Amino acid sequence: MKKTEFVKNRYDKILEEVQKEVRDAHTQTTTRQELIKNIEEEFGRRIIVYVAKLNYPIGYDDIHIFGSMLESVGDSDKIDLVIQSGGGSGSVAEKIVDMIRHYCRKEFRVIVPNIAKSAATMIALASDEIVMGVTSELGPIDPQTQVIQAGAPQWISAQSFIDARNRLETLTEDAIRNGKPHHAFIAQLSSLNSAFIDHCEKSIDFAKDFVSKYLIANMLKDNKEAESLANEIAKDLTSASKYFIHGRTISARAIKENHPLKELNVRELKKESDEWKMYFELYLRSELFLDMDNKPKQRKGKLFESSEFSMVTSFPA
C-alpha cells in the first residue's frame, strides 16, 4: 500500500468516527484519553501529547500548560512526547525539554506522527530516542528571522543575512585588489545593521549549542565520538546552504542515508505495526478535534493532553 493510500484509509476511518462524536467534545476527549491509557498499558510508558496547528508556534504561553500536563503524569521512568508542530521559539523548546527531563527518571522519547519542524526538531534531538513512521518528518533547525518586505512579514534564514554580508565583503576586497570600482559594495555593506548580523550569528550558535549539548548528554552518551558527532549533526541541521529551505523534509529514511544524521537514535515503525497505528490514530483524533466545531471568530490552535489532563488553547480566527 502506498503512503498516500495508507494515510487516506486511516484518515477516512477515524474521521467517520470523530464526526459521530463531534457534537460532544467530552466524548472525543474521553476517547483520546482512553487511547492514551491503552498505549501506556501496552508499552509501559507515560504519554503526553502536544498537537499544534502549523500556524500556531511553540511559545512562552505553552510553558505553564506543559507544567500542568507533566504534573498530571508525575515522576516517571519513561515518558513519551507525541508532538505535532511547525516549530517556534528555540528558548521555549529548551525550557520544555528541561521540564520533561525533571519528570523523566530514565528514558524520554519523542513520537513524530507527522511533522516536528524547527524548534520541534530540536525537542526531538534532545530526547533519548525519536520514533518515526511513514508520514513522519523532521526539518532543518537554522534560525529564522522575521523581516518586513513590501509591507508584509516574511521569515528569512539568519544564515542568509550572514552570507550576504560575507559575499559583499568578498566582492569589496576583490574589487579593491583588482583596482575596480568598489564604492557600491561599500555602500551596501554600510546599510547592513551590524547588531542585527551579530544577532543572526548568535541565533545560529544557540541552535548548534542546544543540539550538541543534549546529544552528548543523552542520545550519543555511549558513543566514544559523541562530541565530534554532536557538533557534526548540529552543523548539518543548521546548514541553510545544504537544505536550501527551512521547510525541507527530513524523513526517517533520509536520516538513515545521511552522515552524520544516521548516528541519531531513530526508530522507524512500519506502517502495518500496531504500535504505529495507535500513535497515528491518537494524532489524527487530536488534529481532527482542533479542526472541528470552531467558533466564527475563534479557532482551536493547540491541544495538550495526557490520560488525566486535557487543555485546548484557542486563538482569534
Residue pairs with C-beta under 8 A, 6 or more apart in sequence:
1 9
1 271
3 134
3 135
3 271
6 134
6 271
7 134
7 135
10 277
10 280
10 281
10 284
11 284
14 281
14 284
14 285
14 288
15 284
15 288
18 28
18 285
18 288
18 289
18 292
19 292
21 27
21 28
21 31
22 28
22 292
22 293
23 293
25 289
25 293
28 285
28 289
29 289
29 305
29 310
31 285
32 49
32 282
32 285
32 286
32 289
32 305
32 310
33 305
33 306
33 307
33 308
33 310
35 278
35 281
35 282
35 285
36 47
36 49
36 282
36 305
36 306
36 307
37 307
38 278
39 45
39 47
39 278
39 279
39 282
40 46
40 47
40 307
42 275
42 278
43 275
44 78
45 76
45 78
45 79
45 80
45 109
46 73
46 74
46 76
46 78
46 79
46 80
46 306
47 79
47 80
47 82
47 282
47 306
47 307
48 69
48 70
48 73
48 79
48 80
48 81
48 82
48 100
48 304
48 305
48 306
49 81
49 82
49 83
49 282
49 286
49 303
49 304
49 305
49 306
50 62
50 66
50 81
50 82
50 83
50 84
50 85
50 302
50 303
50 304
51 82
51 83
51 84
51 85
51 283
51 286
51 287
51 290
51 302
51 303
51 305
52 58
52 84
52 85
52 86
52 301
52 302
52 303
53 290
53 299
53 300
53 301
53 302
54 85
54 86
54 115
55 86
55 301
56 301
56 302
56 313
56 315
57 85
57 86
57 87
57 88
57 89
57 119
58 85
58 87
58 88
58 89
58 92
58 93
58 96
58 119
58 120
59 88
59 89
59 92
60 89
60 92
61 313
62 92
62 96
62 302
62 304
63 92
63 95
63 96
63 99
65 304
65 311
65 313
66 96
66 99
66 100
66 304
67 99
68 304
68 309
68 311
69 304
69 305
69 306
69 309
69 311
70 99
70 100
70 102
70 103
72 306
72 308
72 309
73 79
73 103
73 306
73 308
73 309
74 103
75 103
75 105
76 103
76 104
76 105
77 104
77 105
77 106
77 107
78 104
78 106
78 107
78 108
78 109
79 100
79 103
79 104
79 107
79 108
79 109
80 108
80 109
80 110
80 111
80 131
81 100
81 108
81 109
81 110
81 111
81 123
81 127
82 111
82 113
82 279
82 282
82 283
83 110
83 111
83 112
83 116
83 120
83 123
83 124
84 112
84 113
84 114
84 115
84 116
84 283
84 286
84 287
85 115
85 116
85 117
85 119
85 120
86 115
86 117
86 118
86 120
87 117
87 118
87 119
87 120
87 121
87 139
88 118
88 119
88 120
89 119
90 119
90 122
90 141
90 143
90 203
90 206
90 207
90 210
91 206
92 119
93 119
93 120
93 122
93 123
93 126
93 210
94 122
94 126
94 210
96 123
97 123
97 126
97 214
100 108
101 108
107 128
107 129
108 126
108 127
108 128
108 218
109 127
109 128
109 129
109 130
109 131
110 116
110 123
110 124
110 127
110 129
110 130
110 131
111 131
111 279
112 124
112 130
112 131
112 132
112 133
112 136
112 137
112 138
113 133
113 135
113 136
113 279
113 280
113 282
113 283
113 284
114 135
114 136
114 137
114 283
114 287
115 136
115 137
115 139
116 123
116 124
116 136
116 137
116 138
116 139
117 137
117 138
117 139
117 246
117 247
118 139
118 140
118 141
118 144
118 246
119 141
120 138
121 138
121 139
121 140
121 141
121 237
121 250
122 141
122 207
122 210
122 211
124 130
124 138
125 141
125 211
125 214
125 215
125 219
125 233
125 237
125 264
126 210
126 211
126 214
126 215
126 218
127 218
127 219
128 218
128 219
128 265
129 219
129 265
129 266
129 267
130 138
130 264
130 265
130 266
130 267
131 266
131 267
131 269
131 279
132 138
132 251
132 252
132 255
132 266
132 267
132 268
132 269
133 252
133 268
133 269
133 270
133 271
133 276
133 279
133 280
134 271
134 276
135 280
136 251
136 252
137 249
137 250
137 251
138 250
138 255
139 243
139 246
139 247
139 248
139 249
139 250
140 237
140 238
140 239
140 240
140 242
140 243
140 246
140 248
140 250
141 207
141 211
141 237
141 238
142 157
142 158
142 159
142 204
142 207
142 237
142 238
142 239
142 240
142 243
142 246
143 157
143 158
143 200
143 203
143 204
143 206
143 207
143 238
144 155
144 156
144 157
144 158
144 246
145 155
145 156
145 157
145 158
145 161
145 199
145 200
145 203
146 153
146 154
146 155
146 156
147 153
147 154
147 155
147 156
148 154
155 246
157 240
157 246
158 199
158 200
158 201
158 203
158 204
159 200
159 204
159 238
159 239
159 240
159 241
160 240
161 192
161 196
161 197
161 200
162 197
162 200
162 201
162 204
163 240
163 241
164 192
165 189
165 192
165 197
168 185
168 188
168 189
168 192
169 189
171 182
171 185
172 182
172 185
172 186
172 189
174 180
175 181
175 182
175 185
176 182
204 238
207 234
207 237
207 238
208 231
208 234
208 235
208 238
209 234
211 230
211 233
211 234
211 237
211 238
212 227
212 230
212 231
212 233
212 234
213 230
215 226
215 229
215 230
215 233
215 234
215 264
216 226
216 227
216 230
219 264
219 265
220 226
220 229
220 230
220 263
223 229
223 263
229 260
229 263
232 260
233 260
233 261
233 263
233 264
236 242
236 258
236 260
236 261
237 261
240 246
243 250
250 261
252 266
252 268
253 268
254 261
255 261
255 262
255 264
255 266
256 262
256 266
256 268
269 275
269 276
269 279
270 276
286 303
286 305
289 300
289 303
290 299
290 300
290 301
290 302
290 303
290 312
291 300
294 300
294 317
295 314
295 317
296 317
297 316
297 317
298 314
298 315
298 316
298 317
299 314
299 315
299 317
300 312
300 313
300 314
301 313
301 314
301 315
302 312
302 313
303 310
303 311
303 312
304 310
304 311
304 312
304 313
305 311
